[in-house]
């Protein structure tokens, strides 16, 4: 396991080195099972260490479940998968109270039975297929890291990371996440099809008797320690101002908003985007062994942080302009 960072400048430097080393070993272990998807793997690890959550969008068959399960194995964390369906109830996620009879007198009492949300890593598969009431139950746990049942609060184990998936093709009978709930996700990640060479490797590995053994690189205590390390990473003021400026320029009501933002965007990114831009930049820097992030780190994670936070106008839809294209244009026009 990696050396856990302690709260002193010297040990933080050691912690950065330890995390950078553990990150390379983590990528190596995940690479035994997952072919390609390098950017997605990096963003998932960044999101976990920044105490964020991820929304993964991709067509069926791109190994979304296998990816998150493999990450849990490499981190020696408890993993649960929840398949979201139209008839799923909040209690099916958080847990429910049952009546128990005990003792010779048949005394009855309530006992809380934990639901699948009580794990370190949760795969919320096709979250848009369940009604808003059930979506809200998971999103509350994501934000507060606890659930409430029968007037009692039950704290979730740390670390707690949710990866929700959506199918971008079939939208019939779905319940799209409202913008306020989308904003709870740090990253919106898009899984692309593998290249020909990558798909050849996938087919060769999955149609043989070969079974990769993923060895744990970190454990829960390590992950929590590195999450605390991320919060202690110093950031230069010009980097913070760049991140805040990027979020401000995405808002059509801002005096600094370019003309194309006023034309194509109805609602821009809120303050949570600025926070995640900095947290993501800090995490990316220390994963690469650097003690502090720069503006390039902010730029590198800007697309997955911002694209689900921009509500486009009818003009953008009519012209076929996607949120990620607007983000790219913002990055090109923003001063360093």
C-alpha positions as CSV (number, residue, x, y, z in Angstrom):
1,X,0.0,0.0,0.0
2,X,1.0,3.6,-0.5
3,X,2.4,5.8,2.3
4,X,-0.5,7.8,3.9
5,X,0.2,11.5,3.9
6,X,0.2,13.3,7.3
7,X,-0.5,17.0,7.9
8,X,2.9,18.6,7.6
9,X,4.6,20.3,4.6
10,X,7.3,17.7,4.4
11,X,5.0,14.7,4.6
12,X,2.7,16.3,2.0
13,X,5.6,16.3,-0.4
14,X,6.1,12.6,0.4
15,X,2.4,12.1,0.0
16,X,2.4,13.6,-3.5
17,X,5.3,11.2,-4.5
18,X,3.5,8.3,-3.0
19,X,0.2,9.1,-4.8
20,X,2.0,9.6,-8.1
21,X,3.6,6.2,-7.7
22,X,0.4,4.5,-6.7
23,X,-1.4,6.1,-9.6
24,X,0.9,4.5,-12.1
25,X,0.5,1.1,-10.4
26,X,-3.3,1.7,-10.3
27,X,-3.4,2.4,-14.1
28,X,-1.3,-0.8,-14.7
29,X,-3.7,-3.0,-12.7
30,X,-6.8,-1.5,-14.4
31,X,-5.0,-1.9,-17.8
32,X,-5.0,-5.7,-17.2
33,X,-8.7,-5.7,-17.8
34,X,-9.7,-2.5,-19.5
35,X,-8.3,-1.8,-22.9
36,X,-7.9,1.9,-23.9
37,X,-10.3,4.5,-22.3
38,X,-7.2,6.2,-20.8
39,X,-8.9,9.6,-20.4
40,X,-12.0,8.1,-18.8
41,X,-9.9,6.1,-16.3
42,X,-7.9,9.2,-15.4
43,X,-11.0,11.3,-14.9
44,X,-12.7,8.6,-12.7
45,X,-9.7,8.5,-10.4
46,X,-9.6,12.3,-10.3
47,X,-13.3,12.5,-9.4
48,X,-12.9,9.9,-6.6
49,X,-9.9,11.7,-5.0
50,X,-11.6,15.0,-5.3
51,X,-14.6,13.6,-3.5
52,X,-16.8,14.1,-6.6
53,X,-19.1,11.8,-8.5
54,X,-19.2,10.9,-12.2
55,X,-21.9,10.7,-14.9
56,X,-20.8,8.3,-17.6
57,X,-22.5,8.4,-21.0
58,X,-22.0,5.6,-23.5
59,X,-23.8,3.1,-25.7
60,X,-24.3,-0.4,-24.4
61,X,-21.3,-2.8,-24.5
62,X,-18.5,-0.4,-23.8
63,X,-17.6,-2.1,-20.4
64,X,-18.9,0.6,-18.1
65,X,-19.8,-1.9,-15.4
66,X,-16.5,-3.7,-15.8
67,X,-14.5,-0.5,-15.6
68,X,-16.0,0.7,-12.3
69,X,-15.8,-2.9,-10.9
70,X,-12.2,-3.1,-11.8
71,X,-11.5,0.3,-10.2
72,X,-13.1,-1.0,-7.0
73,X,-10.9,-4.1,-7.0
74,X,-7.7,-2.1,-7.6
75,X,-8.7,0.1,-4.6
76,X,-9.9,-2.8,-2.4
77,X,-13.2,-1.0,-1.9
78,X,-16.7,-2.5,-1.6
79,X,-18.7,-2.2,-4.8
80,X,-22.4,-2.4,-5.5
81,X,-24.3,-2.1,-8.8
82,X,-27.8,-0.8,-8.8
83,X,-29.9,-1.3,-12.0
84,X,-32.3,1.6,-12.2
85,X,-35.8,0.7,-13.5
86,X,-39.2,2.5,-13.6
87,X,-40.5,0.5,-10.6
88,X,-37.4,1.1,-8.4
89,X,-38.4,2.8,-5.1
90,X,-36.2,5.0,-2.8
91,X,-36.1,2.2,-0.1
92,X,-34.7,-0.2,-2.7
93,X,-31.6,2.0,-2.7
94,X,-31.2,3.4,0.8
95,X,-32.7,0.4,2.7
96,X,-35.9,-0.1,4.7
97,X,-37.1,-0.9,8.2
98,X,-38.5,-4.4,8.9
99,X,-40.4,-5.7,11.9
100,X,-38.6,-8.3,14.0
101,X,-40.0,-10.5,16.7
102,X,-37.6,-11.3,19.5
103,X,-37.7,-12.9,23.0
104,X,-40.1,-15.3,24.7
105,X,-42.8,-12.6,24.9
106,X,-42.7,-12.0,21.2
107,X,-41.6,-8.4,21.5
108,X,-41.7,-6.6,18.2
109,X,-39.3,-3.9,17.1
110,X,-38.0,-2.2,13.9
111,X,-34.7,-3.0,12.4
112,X,-33.1,-1.1,9.6
113,X,-31.8,-3.3,6.7
114,X,-29.2,-1.4,4.7
115,X,-29.7,-1.0,1.0
116,X,-27.1,-1.3,-1.8
117,X,-26.1,2.4,-1.4
118,X,-24.0,1.2,1.7
119,X,-20.8,0.6,-0.2
120,X,-17.7,2.6,-1.2
121,X,-18.3,2.6,-4.9
122,X,-21.8,2.6,-6.4
123,X,-22.6,2.0,-10.1
124,X,-26.0,3.6,-10.7
125,X,-26.8,1.9,-14.0
126,X,-29.1,3.9,-16.3
127,X,-30.1,6.4,-13.7
128,X,-32.4,8.2,-16.1
129,X,-34.7,5.1,-16.2
130,X,-36.2,5.6,-12.7
131,X,-38.6,8.4,-11.6
132,X,-37.3,11.6,-10.0
133,X,-38.3,10.5,-6.4
134,X,-35.9,7.5,-6.6
135,X,-33.2,9.6,-8.4
136,X,-33.4,12.1,-5.5
137,X,-32.8,9.4,-2.9
138,X,-29.5,8.6,-4.5
139,X,-28.6,12.2,-5.1
140,X,-29.2,13.0,-1.4
141,X,-26.8,10.3,-0.4
142,X,-24.2,11.6,-2.9
143,X,-24.4,15.1,-1.5
144,X,-24.7,14.4,2.3
145,X,-22.9,11.0,2.5
146,X,-25.7,9.7,4.7
147,X,-29.3,8.4,4.4
148,X,-32.3,9.0,6.7
149,X,-34.9,6.3,7.4
150,X,-37.5,6.2,10.2
151,X,-36.1,9.4,11.7
152,X,-32.6,8.0,12.0
153,X,-29.5,9.1,10.1
154,X,-27.1,6.4,8.9
155,X,-23.7,7.6,7.8
156,X,-22.1,6.0,4.7
157,X,-18.6,4.6,4.8
158,X,-15.8,6.7,3.3
159,X,-14.8,6.9,0.6
160,X,-18.1,7.2,-1.1
161,X,-18.2,7.5,-4.9
162,X,-21.1,7.2,-7.3
163,X,-20.8,6.6,-11.0
164,X,-24.1,6.9,-12.8
165,X,-24.6,5.8,-16.4
166,X,-26.9,7.0,-19.2
167,X,-27.6,5.5,-22.6
168,X,-27.4,8.3,-25.2
169,X,-29.4,6.4,-27.8
170,X,-32.7,5.3,-26.3
171,X,-34.6,8.1,-24.6
172,X,-38.2,6.8,-24.7
173,X,-39.6,6.1,-21.2
174,X,-36.7,7.9,-19.4
175,X,-36.6,10.6,-16.8
176,X,-33.8,13.0,-17.7
177,X,-32.0,14.4,-14.7
178,X,-32.9,18.0,-13.9
179,X,-30.1,20.6,-14.3
180,X,-29.9,21.0,-10.5
181,X,-29.3,17.3,-10.1
182,X,-26.8,17.2,-13.0
183,X,-24.8,19.9,-11.2
184,X,-24.1,17.4,-8.4
185,X,-21.9,15.4,-10.7
186,X,-18.3,16.6,-10.9
187,X,-17.7,15.1,-14.4
188,X,-19.8,14.2,-17.4
189,X,-17.7,11.6,-19.2
190,X,-18.4,10.3,-22.7
191,X,-17.2,6.8,-23.6
192,X,-16.1,6.5,-27.2
193,X,-15.9,3.4,-29.3
194,X,-12.6,1.6,-29.2
195,X,-10.2,1.8,-32.1
196,X,-9.7,-1.3,-34.4
197,X,-6.5,-2.4,-32.6
198,X,-8.1,-1.9,-29.2
199,X,-11.2,-3.9,-30.2
200,X,-9.0,-6.7,-31.5
201,X,-7.3,-6.9,-28.1
202,X,-10.7,-6.8,-26.4
203,X,-12.0,-9.7,-28.5
204,X,-8.8,-11.7,-28.0
205,X,-9.0,-11.3,-24.2
206,X,-12.7,-11.9,-23.8
207,X,-13.0,-15.0,-26.0
208,X,-10.3,-17.0,-24.4
209,X,-9.8,-18.6,-21.0
210,X,-7.5,-15.8,-19.9
211,X,-8.7,-14.2,-16.6
212,X,-6.7,-11.2,-15.4
213,X,-6.0,-10.9,-11.7
214,X,-6.4,-7.4,-10.4
215,X,-4.3,-6.8,-7.3
216,X,-5.2,-4.0,-4.8
217,X,-2.9,-1.0,-4.9
218,X,-4.6,1.2,-2.3
219,X,-7.3,0.6,0.4
220,X,-10.1,2.8,1.9
221,X,-7.8,4.5,4.4
222,X,-5.3,5.3,1.7
223,X,-8.0,6.9,-0.5
224,X,-9.4,9.0,2.4
225,X,-5.9,10.2,3.2
226,X,-5.2,11.2,-0.4
227,X,-8.6,12.9,-0.5
228,X,-7.5,15.0,2.4
229,X,-4.1,15.7,0.7
230,X,-5.9,17.1,-2.4
231,X,-7.6,19.7,-0.1
232,X,-4.3,20.8,1.2
233,X,-2.6,21.3,-2.2
234,X,-1.9,25.1,-2.6
235,X,-3.1,26.9,-5.7
236,X,-1.8,30.1,-7.2
237,X,-4.3,33.0,-7.3
238,X,-4.0,33.4,-11.1
239,X,-5.1,29.7,-11.5
240,X,-8.1,30.2,-9.3
241,X,-9.0,33.4,-11.2
242,X,-8.7,31.6,-14.5
243,X,-11.1,28.9,-13.4
244,X,-13.6,31.4,-12.0
245,X,-13.3,33.5,-15.2
246,X,-14.0,30.4,-17.3
247,X,-17.2,29.7,-15.4
248,X,-18.3,33.4,-15.4
249,X,-17.8,33.7,-19.2
250,X,-20.1,30.7,-19.7
251,X,-23.0,32.8,-18.3
252,X,-25.0,34.8,-20.8
253,X,-25.8,37.5,-18.1
254,X,-22.1,38.1,-17.3
255,X,-20.6,41.3,-18.6
256,X,-17.6,39.2,-19.8
257,X,-19.7,36.7,-21.8
258,X,-18.8,36.6,-25.5
259,X,-21.5,37.2,-28.1
260,X,-21.7,33.5,-29.0
261,X,-22.5,32.6,-25.3
262,X,-25.4,35.1,-25.3
263,X,-26.6,33.5,-28.5
264,X,-26.1,29.8,-27.8
265,X,-26.5,29.5,-23.9
266,X,-29.6,30.1,-21.8
267,X,-27.9,29.2,-18.5
268,X,-24.2,28.9,-17.8
269,X,-22.2,27.1,-15.2
270,X,-22.6,27.9,-11.5
271,X,-20.1,28.3,-8.7
272,X,-19.9,24.5,-8.2
273,X,-18.2,24.4,-11.6
274,X,-15.4,26.8,-10.4
275,X,-14.9,24.6,-7.3
276,X,-14.7,21.4,-9.3
277,X,-12.3,23.0,-11.9
278,X,-9.9,23.8,-9.1
279,X,-10.3,20.4,-7.2
280,X,-9.9,18.6,-10.5
281,X,-6.8,20.6,-11.4
282,X,-5.2,20.0,-8.0
283,X,-5.8,16.3,-8.2
284,X,-4.5,16.0,-11.8
285,X,-1.3,17.8,-10.7
286,X,-0.5,15.6,-7.8
287,X,-1.3,12.5,-9.8
288,X,1.5,13.6,-12.1
289,X,3.8,14.2,-9.1
290,X,3.5,18.1,-9.2
291,X,2.9,19.9,-5.9
292,X,0.6,22.6,-7.4
293,X,-1.6,22.9,-10.5
294,X,-1.3,25.4,-13.3
295,X,-3.8,26.7,-15.9
296,X,-3.1,23.8,-18.2
297,X,-4.5,21.5,-15.5
298,X,-7.7,23.5,-15.5
299,X,-8.0,23.4,-19.3
300,X,-7.5,19.6,-19.3
301,X,-10.6,19.0,-17.2
302,X,-12.7,21.9,-18.3
303,X,-14.8,19.9,-20.9
304,X,-16.1,17.1,-18.5
305,X,-16.7,19.7,-15.8
306,X,-18.6,22.2,-17.9
307,X,-20.5,20.5,-20.7
308,X,-23.4,19.2,-18.6
309,X,-23.7,22.5,-16.8
310,X,-24.5,24.5,-20.0
311,X,-28.2,24.8,-21.0
312,X,-28.1,25.6,-24.7
313,X,-30.6,27.8,-26.5
314,X,-32.9,27.0,-29.4
315,X,-30.4,28.8,-31.7
316,X,-27.6,26.4,-30.6
317,X,-29.9,23.4,-31.2
318,X,-31.0,24.7,-34.6
319,X,-27.3,25.2,-35.7
320,X,-26.2,21.8,-34.3
321,X,-23.9,23.4,-31.7
322,X,-23.2,21.0,-28.8
323,X,-22.2,22.1,-25.3
324,X,-18.7,20.6,-25.6
325,X,-18.1,22.8,-28.7
326,X,-19.0,25.9,-26.8
327,X,-16.6,24.9,-24.0
328,X,-13.8,24.3,-26.5
329,X,-14.5,27.8,-28.0
330,X,-14.4,29.3,-24.5
331,X,-11.0,27.7,-23.8
332,X,-9.6,29.0,-27.1
333,X,-10.7,32.5,-26.4
334,X,-9.8,32.6,-22.7
335,X,-6.6,34.4,-21.8
336,X,-4.0,32.3,-19.8
